[in-house]
């Protein structure tokens, strides 16, 4: 005898579909990005790199709002297949990601992880401390801000006596 699905099973299935749909929708289209072009290579010859599409990401150093948008200074790292920066690897240099929209610096705070896709538009001269630096400039047509982990994850185990006093 066939029974109709129970409401809780139907809700669970719907939740799974929505989660999978959300994950699929958050992927960036990096099909036009050129492999092998990293920020250090682009900074060495910005005119040759101009117009080429990149898929870069890393850790935000700072967000600077301009009158017509926001510049994100990013310390670049190699990406996983899914486009997430591998911050445990050696950095690849820095770049600026320019977005023609206001991005809240509280949300795009230093230490957050981002991935961008877009064309290179040359370079911008800047400074890191006292040193001159050439930042490749990416028009961030696509931008993903990776979830922040707040608060830090609890440890998986604790060692102690197991009694709590004074609460």
C-alpha positions, 0 to 999 in steps of 0.5 A: 500500500502506498502512503503519501509522504509525511509533511516533515519528510516533504519539508526536509526534501524541500529544505535540501533542494533549496540549500543545493540550489543556493549553493549552485547559484553562488558559483561564479562563472570563471569560464572566460578567466585565463589560467596562469595569470596571477597578480604578480604577473599582471603587475609586472606588465599591466598593459599586456594584461589589460582586458584579460579575464581573471578569477582571483581571490584572497583576504581583504586588506581594506575596502575604500569607498569612492564617489562612484563605487568601492575598491577592495584591496585583496591579498591574493591566494591560490583558489580551490576548484570551487573558487575559495582562496586557500589562505594556508598557501603562499600569497600571490601578491595583491590586487584591487577589485573595483566595484561600481557600487557601494559596499559596506566596509563593516561587511567587507572588513579586513580579514574577510575572504572574497573571490572576484571574476572580471577583466583587468583594467590596467594598474594603480600605483599605491603604497604598502607602508613605505614601499611603492606597489603596483596593484593590478586593477580588476573590474569585479563583474562578479564578486563573492564574499565568503561567509565569516565564522563568528564566533570562532568555532568551539573546540570539539572536546574539553579537558576538565573536572566537570564541575562548575562552581559560582554560577 
